[in-house]
Amino acid sequence: MLTQEQIHGFNTDGFTVCPGFLDVDIVDGLLAEASEVIAGNTRDQHDAERMEMEPDQPPQGTAVRRLYEPCSYYLRARELSDMEQLIGSVEQLFGPNILFHYSKLNVKPANLGSVVEWHQDLSYYPMTNSDSLAVLFYLDDTDESNGALKILPGAHHQALLNHSIDGYFQGRVTESVDESKAVSISGDAGTAIFMHGLAPHASAPNASARNRRTLILSYRAADAYPIYNGPMTQKHDLHARLVRGERPAMARFNLTQFPIPQYKDEVASLYDLQQRSREGL
């Protein structure tokens, strides 16, 4: 469970860090499960419904960029998403009614892992209220050299940064970001980072010879209902499920206005959208 200091840090800064949240056996089990799923896939021969490959590799390259929805498809990741210590910690932040929202495993392979540009998670899937967070679990020892998470403390209290160009959602912040205010979060394998859905964050490419695998689970208050945005609403809420309490019959609003992302084309992931944006597509 979170300490009062950690709860205060989350509310004040938009994130809190919990070293040693997962023990070594759980980390090893999650890595073994991911390795089994990844084995045998190549850039040109893989299940695009379950994973995304690093683009800058030969056709037979085996570097995976992301696994989609491990907590929905795979046993050990699913067990983690239902762990009492984890759900109880989220309850400390958002109250007794909690939804699991989505999950992903960002791999960032050694010497290859892709950049993640500045963005805010809630920009992708507007809700009636902002009680949404991601829990990022470092599954490898992580520092700046292999792509540690960077966050702008306290920015979750401010208006959403612009993520659009010419009216179309880019999946990345399109205004100036003062990176001098950013905090880089290093941690050993097993570290958990609770990060508010409005916290601007990014990570650099992995320039090291070490992997940087991060399992990301998103939760939200059960009275945070999606704001309808066509088929993207269903896509972003496909794996949502109640994990604590009950789902209220009434939505709660704490935002007077919020930008609705307008997509030019269908996209596979954040990586895909940010790459298209960089290329002006």
Phi, psi and omega per residue, in radians:
M1 nan 2.779 -3.113
L2 -1.423 2.543 3.028
T3 -1.405 2.880 3.079
Q4 -1.057 -0.601 3.101
E5 -1.141 -0.704 3.129
Q6 -1.204 -0.688 3.075
I7 -1.081 -0.770 3.110
H8 -1.086 -0.729 3.124
G9 -1.083 -0.727 3.107
F10 -1.088 -0.812 -3.103
N11 -1.183 -0.591 -3.087
T12 -1.464 -0.833 -2.996
D13 -1.750 -0.273 -3.082
G14 1.562 0.069 3.086
F15 -2.818 2.781 2.975
T16 -2.554 2.571 -3.053
V17 -1.924 2.322 -3.108
C18 -2.177 1.575 3.110
P19 -1.081 2.514 3.054
G20 1.171 0.417 -3.135
F21 -1.115 -0.664 3.082
L22 -1.889 2.379 3.089
D23 -1.420 2.969 -2.997
V24 -1.105 -0.581 -3.128
D25 -1.164 -0.702 3.111
I26 -1.158 -0.777 3.116
V27 -1.034 -0.834 -3.128
D28 -1.077 -0.671 3.129
G29 -1.146 -0.717 3.115
L30 -1.146 -0.711 3.124
L31 -1.167 -0.695 3.122
A32 -1.126 -0.714 3.120
E33 -1.108 -0.775 3.129
A34 -1.108 -0.694 3.141
S35 -1.094 -0.673 3.109
E36 -1.112 -0.713 -3.130
V37 -1.179 -0.701 -3.053
I38 -1.311 -0.538 -3.014
A39 -0.918 2.298 3.039
G40 1.555 -0.126 -3.136
N41 -1.551 2.525 3.091
T42 -2.233 2.978 -3.141
R43 -0.993 -0.686 -3.085
D44 -1.623 -0.227 -3.125
Q45 -2.344 1.586 3.114
H46 -2.695 2.853 3.125
D47 -1.479 1.763 -3.066
A48 -1.212 -0.217 3.066
E49 -1.386 -0.363 -3.056
R50 -1.960 -0.347 -3.057
M51 -2.679 2.851 3.125
E52 -2.264 2.307 -3.074
M53 -1.673 2.670 2.998
E54 -1.110 2.277 -3.056
P55 -1.325 -0.526 -3.026
D56 -1.555 1.175 3.116
Q57 -2.732 2.822 3.141
P58 -1.119 2.876 -3.133
P59 -0.952 -0.572 -3.140
Q60 -1.650 0.157 3.096
G61 -1.116 2.560 -3.019
T62 -1.953 0.181 -3.087
A63 -1.352 2.030 3.114
V64 -1.608 2.404 3.116
R65 -1.600 -0.690 -3.085
R66 -2.691 2.467 2.887
L67 -1.760 2.283 3.124
Y68 -1.517 2.383 2.965
E69 0.848 0.904 3.101
P70 -1.060 -0.542 -3.113
C71 -1.346 -0.139 3.052
S72 -1.750 -0.478 -3.017
Y73 -1.847 -0.423 -2.945
Y74 -2.198 2.422 -2.908
L75 -1.055 -0.893 -3.036
R76 -1.183 -0.682 3.082
A77 -1.155 -0.674 3.092
R78 -1.079 -0.750 3.121
E79 -1.071 -0.674 3.099
L80 -1.091 -0.731 -3.080
S81 -1.127 -0.373 3.135
D82 -1.786 0.073 -3.065
M83 -1.051 2.308 -3.088
E84 -1.029 -0.750 3.139
Q85 -1.042 -0.651 -3.120
L86 -1.300 -0.882 -3.128
I87 -1.096 -0.673 3.105
G88 -1.100 -0.629 3.110
S89 -1.168 -0.733 3.097
V90 -1.121 -0.674 3.112
E91 -1.060 -0.632 3.094
Q92 -1.043 -0.491 -3.080
L93 -1.633 -0.625 -2.969
F94 -2.155 0.032 3.117
G95 1.664 -3.088 -2.890
P96 -1.398 -0.230 -3.096
N97 -1.887 1.919 -2.947
I98 -2.232 2.361 2.986
L99 -1.900 2.336 2.814
F100 -1.275 2.371 -3.049
H101 -1.856 -1.038 -3.118
Y102 -2.808 3.009 3.083
S103 -2.588 2.772 3.078
K104 -2.819 2.657 3.042
L105 -2.021 1.924 3.065
N106 -1.548 2.151 -2.949
V107 -1.567 -0.742 -3.047
K108 0.752 1.250 -3.130
P109 -1.077 2.697 3.136
A110 -0.956 2.364 3.062
N111 1.073 0.272 -3.026
L112 -2.564 -0.527 -2.964
G113 -0.821 2.346 -3.010
S114 -1.247 2.708 3.027
V115 -1.248 2.574 2.922
V116 -2.086 2.019 -3.066
E117 -1.418 2.904 -3.094
W118 -0.988 2.303 3.092
H119 -2.824 2.951 3.044
Q120 -2.164 2.243 -2.998
D121 -1.002 -0.733 -3.078
L122 -1.157 -0.276 3.078
S123 -1.102 -0.437 -3.116
Y124 -1.403 -0.578 -3.021
Y125 -2.470 1.398 -3.116
P126 -0.974 2.458 3.120
M127 -2.163 2.918 3.108
T128 -1.214 -0.407 2.989
N129 -2.485 2.962 -2.956
S130 -1.746 0.271 3.135
D131 -1.399 1.316 -3.133
S132 -2.401 2.504 3.129
L133 -2.576 2.860 2.967
A134 -2.080 2.449 2.996
V135 -1.890 2.038 -3.114
L136 -1.785 2.115 3.115
F137 -1.842 2.021 3.006
Y138 -1.252 2.128 3.080
L139 -1.732 -0.073 3.007
D140 -2.296 2.718 2.990
D141 -1.041 2.288 -2.940
T142 -2.303 2.345 3.044
D143 -2.567 -2.987 -3.071
E144 -1.088 -0.510 -3.059
S145 -1.207 -0.505 3.135
N146 -1.995 0.425 2.920
G147 1.642 0.776 3.129
A148 -1.064 2.686 3.085
L149 -1.131 2.420 3.026
K150 -2.063 2.380 -3.105
I151 -2.349 2.594 3.004
L152 -1.683 1.814 -3.075
P153 -1.075 2.409 3.040
G154 1.384 -0.167 -3.064
A155 -1.252 -0.224 3.118
H156 -1.226 -0.235 3.082
H157 -1.430 -0.205 -3.029
Q158 -1.714 3.029 3.096
A159 -1.103 2.631 3.114
L160 -1.011 2.351 3.068
L161 -1.223 2.741 -3.130
N162 -1.242 2.262 3.109
H163 -2.090 0.303 -3.023
S164 -2.189 2.731 2.988
I165 -2.351 2.231 -3.136
D166 0.931 0.613 3.078
G167 1.495 -0.107 -3.105
Y168 -1.849 2.363 -3.132
F169 -1.150 2.300 -3.083
Q170 -1.852 -0.182 -3.126
G171 1.290 0.169 3.136
R172 -2.638 2.732 3.121
V173 -1.187 2.271 -3.077
T174 -1.913 0.148 3.002
E175 -1.947 3.016 -3.091
S176 -1.143 2.383 3.076
V177 -2.035 2.215 3.114
D178 -1.439 1.575 -3.069
E179 -1.217 -0.213 3.090
S180 -1.142 -0.349 3.135
K181 -1.609 -0.038 -3.066
A182 -1.337 2.614 3.057
V183 -1.964 2.267 3.058
S184 -1.687 2.272 -3.024
I185 -1.886 1.838 3.032
S186 -1.590 2.719 3.116
G187 -3.044 2.716 3.071
D188 -1.341 2.842 3.037
A189 -0.967 2.365 -3.077
G190 1.766 -0.188 3.082
T191 -1.187 2.422 3.043
A192 -2.010 2.420 3.063
I193 -2.112 2.040 3.057
F194 -1.585 2.077 -2.992
M195 -2.239 2.198 -3.139
H196 -1.111 2.568 -3.104
G197 -1.133 -0.272 3.087
L198 -1.786 0.082 3.127
A199 -1.321 2.076 3.075
P200 -1.172 2.338 -3.098
H201 -2.626 2.856 -3.088
A202 -2.805 3.028 2.978
S203 -2.718 2.528 -3.114
A204 -1.417 2.881 3.029
P205 -1.057 2.784 3.101
N206 -1.484 1.836 -3.115
A207 -1.688 0.119 -3.062
S208 -1.760 3.097 3.059
A209 -1.613 0.202 -3.124
R210 -1.993 2.527 3.040
N211 -1.191 2.803 2.984
R212 -2.428 1.499 -3.113
R213 -1.630 2.246 -3.111
T214 -2.285 2.110 3.083
L215 -1.618 2.202 -3.033
I216 -2.075 2.162 3.098
L217 -2.083 2.313 3.129
S218 -1.934 2.415 3.078
Y219 -2.294 2.787 3.064
R220 -2.622 2.798 3.005
A221 -1.063 2.474 -3.049
A222 -1.201 -0.299 3.083
D223 -1.646 0.219 2.981
A224 -1.610 1.741 -3.083
Y225 -1.684 2.508 3.126
P226 -1.084 2.473 2.961
I227 -1.526 2.144 -2.967
Y228 -1.074 2.287 3.139
N229 -2.478 0.830 3.106
G230 1.196 -2.656 -3.067
P231 -1.092 -0.385 3.125
M232 -1.160 -0.500 3.104
T233 -1.116 -0.820 3.121
Q234 -1.118 -0.710 -3.139
K235 -1.061 -0.755 -3.084
H236 -1.336 -0.305 -3.079
D237 -1.975 0.199 -2.994
L238 -1.078 -0.615 -3.032
H239 -1.863 0.196 -3.140
A240 -1.151 2.452 3.119
R241 -2.684 2.610 3.129
L242 -1.307 2.248 3.132
V243 -2.095 -0.154 3.117
R244 -2.749 2.334 3.046
G245 1.336 -2.435 -3.114
E246 -2.374 2.829 3.123
R247 -1.613 1.955 -3.094
P248 -1.091 2.621 3.137
A249 -1.449 -0.060 -3.115
M250 -2.222 2.288 3.081
A251 -1.311 2.565 3.068
R252 -1.869 2.384 -3.137
F253 -2.008 2.295 2.998
N254 -2.309 0.251 3.132
L255 -2.186 2.298 3.124
T256 -1.374 -0.511 3.065
Q257 -2.768 2.744 -3.115
F258 -2.760 2.332 -3.124
P259 -1.142 2.377 3.071
I260 -1.706 2.105 -3.084
P261 -1.154 2.259 3.085
Q262 -1.846 1.998 -3.071
Y263 -1.619 2.330 3.086
K264 -1.277 -0.717 -3.119
D265 -2.472 2.927 3.024
E266 -1.236 2.406 -3.125
V267 -2.215 2.699 -3.101
A268 -1.463 -0.642 -3.020
S269 -2.868 3.064 3.028
L270 -0.962 -0.794 -3.136
Y271 -1.002 -0.812 -3.114
D272 -1.076 -0.819 -3.102
L273 -1.138 -0.780 -3.138
Q274 -1.146 -0.638 3.089
Q275 -1.123 -0.765 3.104
R276 -1.080 -0.683 3.129
S277 -1.101 -0.779 3.128
R278 -1.064 -0.581 -3.102
E279 -1.523 -0.012 3.114
G280 1.262 0.446 -3.099
L281 -1.560 nan nan
